Amino acid sequence: MDRPPLDQAGLRRDLLVPGALWTALDVVAETGSTNSDLVARAKEGAPEGAVLVAEEQTAGRGRLERQWSAPARSGLFLSLLLRPQGVPVHRYGWLPILVGVAAAGVLQRIAEVEAGLKWPNDLQAVVGGEERKLGGILTELADGAVVVGLGLNVSLREAELPVPTATSLALAGAAVTDRETLLRALLRGFAELYGEWVEAAGDPHASGLLPAYAARCTTLGRPVRVQLPGERELSGEAVAVDGDGRLVVRTPDGTRHPVAAGDVVHVRPQPS
């Protein structure tokens, strides 16, 4: 079969083990949005460590309520329910970054794809000399819990891409495109990083998360144009990510502007 279904029983056997972060794992054939489903469970008091994976999402959401869809079993579409004990709420914004760092590490180690992280929440790969989007991350708060969603294109063919700027692991020449192998590695890799982050009370420096992210962030050191809320725009060089996870943009007059939310466009340098 070109796109075999995930083996829920096998995944549970391997991942739901004593002492592990993961406490529940469900694979559903179809749902509107795994994030919406887990948010509802969180509000009902579901414990930390629930994982919901959909073979197909019919109403997947990205940032700014953008719709996102892909053919059934063509990718990994999942959400995680987290309740970070001892982590101040103002540090929860690091969780999508943590997911991105974990995913990029797995893709490099297992799939042999060099994945970069575009601030704030896109996974990228270079295909045909162009940076293209492999996946995205969406975080939502739910009664003190955090639900983190990840969508990753695995086997999409060129004709199936939702937009020309997207790509998939298959199109990026991945050595491994088996979704179960990738999912196991992703959940284990995330759990390890998450444990270190929680132990450090969410401190991005003490946990090593900030330097790990900066090393993979494709936005840093680039000329950028940031589309800000309220139809404002900021242009300059992305020079840093600060301790709050904000992108620091230095404008031509030398002023440094921390950006907490916005759409970033990587601007091609003008030929000299």
MARMI-371334 format. One record per residue (C-alpha): residue in three letters; x, y, z; residue number from 0. Coordinates in nm, 3 decimals. Each point is the difference from the previous one (the first is absolute). Layout:
N
 resn       X       Y       Z resi
  Ala       X       Y       Z  NUM
...
end
This chain:
272
 resn       X       Y       Z resi
  Met   0.000   0.000   0.000    0
  Asp   0.131   0.342  -0.093    1
  Arg  -0.113   0.165   0.324    2
  Pro  -0.060  -0.264   0.269    3
  Pro  -0.197   0.089   0.312    4
  Leu   0.169   0.048   0.335    5
  Asp  -0.001  -0.295   0.242    6
  Gln  -0.165   0.140   0.314    7
  Ala   0.061  -0.315   0.207    8
  Gly   0.368  -0.013  -0.090    9
  Leu   0.050   0.368   0.074   10
  Arg  -0.170  -0.034   0.338   11
  Arg   0.213  -0.303   0.086   12
  Asp   0.321   0.186  -0.079   13
  Leu  -0.081   0.345   0.141   14
  Leu  -0.241  -0.044   0.291   15
  Val   0.252  -0.146   0.244   16
  Pro   0.044   0.058   0.375   17
  Gly   0.176   0.325   0.082   18
  Ala  -0.045   0.143  -0.351   19
  Leu  -0.160   0.336  -0.074   20
  Trp  -0.265  -0.154  -0.224   21
  Thr  -0.311  -0.127   0.178   22
  Ala  -0.246  -0.049  -0.289   23
  Leu   0.033  -0.035  -0.376   24
  Asp  -0.289  -0.011  -0.242   25
  Val   0.007  -0.026  -0.378   26
  Val  -0.321   0.104  -0.176   27
  Ala  -0.078  -0.043  -0.368   28
  Glu  -0.134   0.353  -0.036   29
  Thr  -0.077   0.306   0.207   30
  Gly  -0.049   0.370  -0.049   31
  Ser   0.296   0.109   0.212   32
  Thr   0.210  -0.199   0.245   33
  Asn   0.068   0.322   0.190   34
  Ser  -0.370   0.073   0.044   35
  Asp  -0.063  -0.356   0.117   36
  Leu   0.279   0.009   0.260   37
  Val  -0.101   0.348   0.119   38
  Ala  -0.342  -0.148   0.077   39
  Arg   0.161  -0.290   0.188   40
  Ala   0.223   0.241   0.194   41
  Lys  -0.304   0.197   0.113   42
  Glu  -0.147  -0.328   0.128   43
  Gly   0.312  -0.055   0.212   44
  Ala   0.194  -0.249  -0.214   45
  Pro   0.350  -0.062   0.143   46
  Glu   0.326   0.108  -0.153   47
  Gly   0.149  -0.222  -0.267   48
  Ala  -0.300  -0.063  -0.226   49
  Val   0.090  -0.033  -0.369   50
  Leu  -0.260   0.019  -0.276   51
  Val   0.099  -0.091  -0.356   52
  Ala  -0.230   0.032  -0.301   53
  Glu   0.049  -0.178  -0.329   54
  Glu  -0.186   0.292  -0.157   55
  Gln  -0.108   0.344   0.124   56
  Thr  -0.291   0.169  -0.170   57
  Ala   0.025   0.332   0.184   58
  Gly   0.364   0.024   0.099   59
  Arg   0.102   0.345   0.118   60
  Gly   0.321   0.196  -0.024   61
  Arg   0.090   0.336   0.145   62
  Leu  -0.250   0.284  -0.047   63
  Glu  -0.277  -0.259  -0.050   64
  Arg   0.133  -0.102  -0.342   65
  Gln  -0.145  -0.323  -0.132   66
  Trp   0.236  -0.286  -0.068   67
  Ser  -0.070  -0.338  -0.161   68
  Ala   0.180  -0.293  -0.161   69
  Pro  -0.090  -0.341  -0.146   70
  Ala  -0.073  -0.281   0.246   71
  Arg   0.311  -0.174   0.143   72
  Ser   0.231   0.237  -0.190   73
  Gly   0.152   0.152   0.312   74
  Leu   0.010   0.012   0.377   75
  Phe  -0.286   0.202   0.146   76
  Leu   0.007  -0.008   0.379   77
  Ser  -0.056   0.193   0.321   78
  Leu   0.151  -0.035   0.347   79
  Leu  -0.162   0.088   0.333   80
  Leu   0.248   0.150   0.247   81
  Arg  -0.025   0.130   0.356   82
  Pro   0.349   0.135   0.076   83
  Gln   0.040  -0.026   0.379   84
  Gly   0.207   0.277   0.154   85
  Val   0.030   0.198  -0.323   86
  Pro  -0.126   0.362   0.012   87
  Val  -0.278   0.065  -0.251   88
  His   0.202   0.276  -0.169   89
  Arg   0.247  -0.269  -0.114   90
  Tyr  -0.264  -0.216  -0.170   91
  Gly   0.078   0.188  -0.321   92
  Trp   0.317  -0.210  -0.027   93
  Leu  -0.197  -0.320  -0.055   94
  Pro  -0.053   0.037  -0.378   95
  Ile   0.370   0.080  -0.029   96
  Leu   0.080  -0.314   0.201   97
  Val  -0.216  -0.210  -0.234   98
  Gly   0.179   0.153  -0.298   99
  Val   0.345  -0.074   0.141  100
  Ala  -0.100  -0.359   0.080  101
  Ala  -0.150  -0.054  -0.347  102
  Ala   0.298   0.153  -0.182  103
  Gly   0.237  -0.223   0.196  104
  Val  -0.198  -0.312  -0.086  105
  Leu  -0.021   0.091  -0.368  106
  Gln   0.376   0.048  -0.018  107
  Arg   0.083  -0.315   0.197  108
  Ile  -0.262  -0.241  -0.139  109
  Ala  -0.110   0.138  -0.337  110
  Glu   0.338   0.160  -0.083  111
  Val  -0.175   0.322  -0.098  112
  Glu   0.155   0.328   0.112  113
  Ala  -0.303   0.175   0.144  114
  Gly   0.010   0.365   0.097  115
  Leu  -0.237   0.197   0.223  116
  Lys  -0.152   0.320  -0.130  117
  Trp  -0.111   0.225   0.285  118
  Pro  -0.237  -0.052   0.163  119
  Asn  -0.138  -0.343  -0.089  120
  Asp   0.082  -0.137  -0.347  121
  Leu   0.214  -0.300  -0.088  122
  Gln   0.187   0.051  -0.326  123
  Ala   0.217  -0.192  -0.244  124
  Val   0.188   0.116  -0.305  125
  Val  -0.139  -0.160  -0.316  126
  Gly   0.110   0.110  -0.346  127
  Gly   0.210   0.276   0.154  128
  Glu  -0.305   0.153   0.173  129
  Glu  -0.106  -0.002   0.363  130
  Arg  -0.335  -0.177   0.022  131
  Lys  -0.234  -0.077   0.288  132
  Leu   0.003  -0.358   0.131  133
  Gly  -0.236   0.055   0.288  134
  Gly  -0.139   0.234   0.261  135
  Ile  -0.072   0.017   0.371  136
  Leu  -0.301   0.149   0.181  137
  Thr  -0.032   0.046   0.378  138
  Glu  -0.320   0.067   0.195  139
  Leu  -0.070   0.053   0.370  140
  Ala  -0.285  -0.196   0.156  141
  Asp  -0.088   0.054   0.368  142
  Gly   0.362  -0.001   0.116  143
  Ala   0.110  -0.272  -0.241  144
  Val   0.184   0.047  -0.329  145
  Val  -0.095  -0.181  -0.320  146
  Val   0.272  -0.006  -0.263  147
  Gly  -0.083  -0.107  -0.354  148
  Leu   0.245  -0.107  -0.269  149
  Gly  -0.066  -0.058  -0.367  150
  Leu   0.282  -0.154  -0.204  151
  Asn  -0.016  -0.079  -0.372  152
  Val   0.150  -0.344  -0.056  153
  Ser  -0.096  -0.158  -0.333  154
  Leu  -0.173   0.280  -0.192  155
  Arg   0.078   0.008  -0.369  156
  Glu   0.059   0.326  -0.183  157
  Ala  -0.356   0.005  -0.140  158
  Glu  -0.145  -0.045   0.350  159
  Leu   0.174   0.296   0.163  160
  Pro  -0.246   0.260   0.127  161
  Val   0.222   0.290  -0.113  162
  Pro   0.317   0.020  -0.213  163
  Thr   0.203   0.106   0.305  164
  Ala  -0.072  -0.329   0.180  165
  Thr   0.190  -0.328  -0.021  166
  Ser   0.011  -0.344   0.159  167
  Leu   0.264  -0.236   0.136  168
  Ala  -0.035  -0.214  -0.315  169
  Leu   0.064   0.300  -0.225  170
  Ala   0.295   0.101   0.220  171
  Gly   0.163  -0.340  -0.065  172
  Ala  -0.051  -0.143   0.349  173
  Ala   0.174  -0.327   0.080  174
  Val  -0.299  -0.105   0.214  175
  Thr  -0.366   0.083  -0.063  176
  Asp  -0.158  -0.270   0.216  177
  Arg  -0.242   0.194   0.217  178
  Glu   0.013  -0.236   0.298  179
  Thr   0.379   0.017   0.017  180
  Leu  -0.014   0.378  -0.015  181
  Leu  -0.283   0.028   0.255  182
  Arg   0.174  -0.222   0.255  183
  Ala   0.323   0.196  -0.034  184
  Leu  -0.182   0.332   0.017  185
  Leu  -0.192  -0.081   0.318  186
  Arg   0.307  -0.142   0.172  187
  Gly   0.217   0.292  -0.107  188
  Phe  -0.258   0.254   0.112  189
  Ala  -0.048  -0.173   0.338  190
  Glu   0.373   0.020   0.070  191
  Leu   0.025   0.371  -0.083  192
  Tyr  -0.325   0.076   0.182  193
  Gly   0.129  -0.171   0.314  194
  Glu   0.314   0.214  -0.003  195
  Trp  -0.204   0.316  -0.060  196
  Val  -0.245  -0.073   0.283  197
  Glu   0.288  -0.088   0.234  198
  Ala   0.145   0.346  -0.077  199
  Ala  -0.340   0.160   0.076  200
  Gly  -0.033   0.091  -0.366  201
  Asp   0.316   0.210  -0.004  202
  Pro   0.114   0.005  -0.365  203
  His   0.364   0.060   0.095  204
  Ala   0.035  -0.253   0.283  205
  Ser  -0.179  -0.270  -0.203  206
  Gly   0.214   0.065  -0.308  207
  Leu  -0.310   0.062  -0.210  208
  Leu   0.087   0.352  -0.114  209
  Pro   0.345  -0.085  -0.143  210
  Ala  -0.140  -0.318  -0.158  211
  Tyr  -0.270   0.202  -0.171  212
  Ala   0.234   0.280  -0.109  213
  Ala   0.228  -0.259  -0.164  214
  Arg  -0.288  -0.120  -0.221  215
  Cys  -0.188   0.326  -0.053  216
  Thr   0.007   0.093  -0.369  217
  Thr  -0.128   0.351   0.076  218
  Leu   0.300   0.123   0.200  219
  Gly   0.257   0.207  -0.186  220
  Arg  -0.241   0.063  -0.288  221
  Pro  -0.167   0.313  -0.131  222
  Val  -0.368  -0.038   0.084  223
  Arg  -0.333   0.170  -0.041  224
  Val  -0.237  -0.059   0.289  225
  Gln  -0.373   0.050  -0.047  226
  Leu  -0.123   0.111   0.343  227
  Pro  -0.351   0.006   0.147  228
  Gly  -0.196   0.308  -0.103  229
  Glu   0.131  -0.011  -0.360  230
  Arg   0.335   0.143   0.107  231
  Glu   0.331  -0.109  -0.148  232
  Leu   0.356  -0.010   0.130  233
  Ser   0.309  -0.049  -0.219  234
  Gly   0.355  -0.065   0.111  235
  Glu   0.242  -0.277   0.097  236
  Ala  -0.101  -0.284   0.232  237
  Val   0.286   0.013   0.250  238
  Ala  -0.114  -0.212   0.296  239
  Val  -0.268  -0.191   0.184  240
  Asp  -0.031   0.137   0.353  241
  Gly  -0.070  -0.176   0.331  242
  Asp  -0.375   0.032  -0.058  243
  Gly   0.016  -0.167  -0.341  244
  Arg  -0.053   0.328  -0.184  245
  Leu   0.176   0.071  -0.330  246
  Val   0.226   0.306   0.028  247
  Val   0.008   0.203  -0.322  248
  Arg   0.256   0.276  -0.046  249
  Thr  -0.125   0.274  -0.230  250
  Pro   0.236   0.205  -0.223  251
  Asp   0.022   0.276   0.265  252
  Gly   0.148  -0.254   0.246  253
  Thr  -0.308  -0.034   0.221  254
  Arg  -0.072  -0.352   0.125  255
  His  -0.370  -0.096  -0.001  256
  Pro  -0.118  -0.314   0.187  257
  Val  -0.287  -0.165  -0.190  258
  Ala  -0.231  -0.232   0.192  259
  Ala  -0.238  -0.083  -0.287  260
  Gly   0.003   0.056  -0.373  261
  Asp   0.044  -0.159  -0.341  262
  Val   0.363   0.000  -0.111  263
  Val   0.110   0.019  -0.363  264
  His   0.363  -0.083  -0.073  265
  Val   0.114   0.273  -0.238  266
  Arg   0.253  -0.079  -0.269  267
  Pro   0.308   0.221   0.029  268
  Gln   0.022   0.254  -0.279  269
  Pro   0.290  -0.062  -0.241  270
  Ser   0.284   0.244   0.051  271
end
